[in-house]
Amino acid sequence: MKPSHFLLVTLLLAPTVAGAQQVTGRAEGTATAQAPAARIEAAMDAAVRANVPRALLESKVAEGEAKRVPPERIAAAVEARSTSLIRATTLLQSSGLGAQGAAQISVTADALDAGVSESALLEVTRSASTERRTVAVAVLADLVRLGGGSASALGRVSAALGSNGALANLQAEVATQLRQGGQRSILDATGIIGIH
């Protein structure tokens, strides 16, 4: 084929190919737009099967939507949180403590995400009274977030478990240090404030 004929055929077919690409692009765009919703639902279903309260993930979706976060990022955040919550629930169930509430599961996931060792987390979870457990785990996580290792954080929290006052003082101290560094404590972020 002569080069001029090839050019003519190319010019004649170009609109057809471009149109097909646009149709394909629109179809892929529709599939992509549906993908985040399917990913969110799959993450929620996996969490519920692992005995994670669905509300813990629904709040993540609502937060993202309220902030007008793109659906892809919401889906990624829900998937990551689902993985953390499932890991926390599995750890708590294996500890022999029985069923835990949403607040305990949430702070346990936060603690694991902060880098608290499972052994330190289980020690605090087992040694803290039920009414102090959530706060103790949150303070443990916040101490690790401040740069302390799990062992030193465990020592400080264990020493404060003897009274509400000591744990409250430690929590206030840690929260102040976090605020000075531009961070929020886990208790502030989850809406759990104070010692019960």
N, C-alpha and C positions, 0 to 999 in steps of 0.2 A: 504494500500500500504506500502511495506517495505521501510524503510528509504533509502536503496541503490537504489531502483527503483525511488523514488522521486528525488534523486540527479541526476540520469541519465536523467530523463525527463526534469529536470530543466536545465541541461547542454545542452541538445539537443535543447530546445526552446529558450535559451538565445540569440543566434545570431538573431533569427527571431524577438524577442521583441526589441532588440537593433536596428536592421535595421528599424523597424517601428518607433521607437522613433526618429531616425535620419531624416527620411522622414517628420515626423510631425514637428520636430524642424526646418527643412528647410522651410516648408510651413508657419510655424508661423513667421520665420525670414523674409520671403517675405512680409507677412501681416504687420509686425512691420515696415519694411522699407517703406511701402506705407503709413502707418498711419501718419507720420509727414506731408507729402505733403497734405493729405486730411485734417488734422487739420489746416494747414496753410490756405488752400483754404477756409475752413469753417469760420475761423476767419476773413479773408479778406471779404468774402461775407457778414457776419454780419455787419462789419464796413461800407461797401458801402451802405447797406440798411439803416444805421443810418446817412447817408450823410457824412461819413468820407472819405476824399480823399484816394484812394487806394495807392497812392504813399507813404503815410506816413508809411504803412506797408511793401510795397515792398522794401523800403530802409532798413528796419530792416532785411529782408531776405537777401538782398545783402550784408549787413554788416556781418552777421553771416557766409555766404558762403565765403566771402573774408578772414575771420579769421579762416576758416576751423572748425567752430563749428559743433558738431554733429547735425544731423537733428532733433533729439528729443529736444535738447535744443533750437534750432531755433524755432521750433513749439511752445514750452512753452513760449518763449519770445514774439512771435507774438501774441499768445493768450492773454497774459497779457497786451501787448500794445494795442491790439484791445479793450479790456475791458476798459482800461483807456481812450482811444480816444472816445469811444462810450459815456462814462460817461461825458466827457468834452463837446462833441457835444450836448448832451441832456441838460446839464446845460446852455450852451450858447444859445441854441434855446429857452429854457424856460425863459431866461432873457429878451426876447423881442428885442435883438440887431440885429436880422436878421442873414443872412448868414455870416459866418466867414471864413477867409482864413486858409490854412493849417498851417501857422506859429502860428496863434492865437489858433487853436485847439490843436496843439502840446504843446505849453507852458501852456495852461490851463490844459491839461492832466498831465504834469509834476508838476504843482502846486498842483493839487489834490493828486497826488502820494506822494508829499513832505509833505502833511499833512495840507495844507492851507485850512481853513474852506471855505465852499461854500459861506457864507455870505461875508467874506472878499474878496474873489475872485470876486464875483459879484459887490461889491462896487467899487473895482479898475477898473474892466472892464467897468462899467457904467460911472465912473467919468473921466477916462483917455480919452484924445482925440484919435481919430482913429490912428494917426501916432505915438502915444506914448504907446498905449495899450499893445502891445506884450512885449515891454521892461518892462513896469511897472509890468505886471503879472510875468514875469521871475524874476525880482528883488524881488518881494513879495515872490515868491517860494524860492529863494536863501536865503533870510533872515530867513525864517522858517527852511530851511535846516541847517542854522548856529546855530539853537537852540532857536531862538526867537519864541514866539507864534504868532498866526495869528493877534491878536489885536495890538501888538507892531509893527509888520512888516507892518500892514496896516497903522498905524500912520506915520511911516517913509516914506513909499511910497506916501501916500496922501500929505504929506508936500512937497515932491519933484516934484509933478505933475505940479506945477506952471510954470516950465520952462524946456527947454531941458537941460540946463546946470546943474540944480539941479539934475535931474534924471540921467544924465550922470555921475555926480560926485558920486551919491549914487551907481550906477551900478559898477563903477570902484572900489569903496571902498569895496563893497561886493565881487566882483570878486577877489580882492587881498586877502581878508580874506579866501575865499574858496581855492585859490591856496596855501596859507600858510598851510592849513589843508590837502593838497593833493587832493583836489577836483576841479572839473571844474564847472564854472557857467553854468546855463541852456542855456544862450545865446551862450556860446562857444560850448557847446555840440550840439546845433541845427544848428550852423553856422550863427546865427543871431547876428551880431555884430553892436554895435553903436546905436545911437538915430537918428531916421529919422525925 
